[in-house]
Amino acid sequence: MSPFLAYEDKGVDTASAAAATPLVLVHGHPFDRTMWAPQIETFSATRRVIAPDLRGYGASPVVPGVTPLSAFARDIEALLDDLKVETFVLAGLSMGGQIVMECYARFPGRIRGLVLADTFPAAETAEGKRARGAMADRLLREGMRGYAGEVLEKMVAPYADAQVKAHVHRMMTATPPEGAAAALRGRAERPDYRDLLTRVTVPALVVVGADDAYTPVSDAEAMHAALPDSTLRVIEGAAHMPNLERPGEFNEALGEFLVAVDG
């Protein structure tokens, strides 16, 4: 059974704004729903915006062990059932983007548009599986702080705003190590979504920071080429989290996409 997820649910009810499709935002690892603060603030003015804390992150229950992407997808589906949100645009960044792909594999009929930010669809390599397992062991042994310090200036660019850096660091150090480790172990076993992308029948927006070292622009270009109906936006002056590093540019791209989906 899915745990009860903590979540943000803001904005106008679709009954009073029938043309505005709800927006569901899926955070990455090792973050929480506050990574979407600029998007929640902007888009809740015109539509319903829902941003959960994934299991093991933020204020949601910590489930140790192994959390596959399918478990995250089931949690999101159950939450949207509870909230009576039938159709929506689904957006995710990094691991969140891979969860979005898993959701499309499971309940495509409910999704009116996909936003894939700073993510990639391929299955994990043997080396990557070993690295994720080793990192999971380390987080359980040492906690999050050392890791957070090491990766901060890859998550956001070294030149990012100090307040943005502080927010990202806070999210990482606040994440329960058991939840982060379970997600790492589950993500190591994820399926390959590349063929799925070629069969997506809804519009997609692919976004990436120009200086992203984790999921470089070439990954975004490959997803854009695979998707039948997609737009690619490269955000200059950003690394792995352009939604926080360059919220104006990110929101402009997302806003244009949402207007197109609303028709």
Helices and strands as residue ranges (DSSP letters): E 7-10, E 23-26, G 33-36, H 37-43, E 49-52, H 69-82, E 88-93, H 95-106, G 108-110, E 111-117, H 126-142, H 145-155, H 162-174, H 177-188, H 194-198, E 204-209, H 217-226, E 230-235, H 242-245, H 247-262
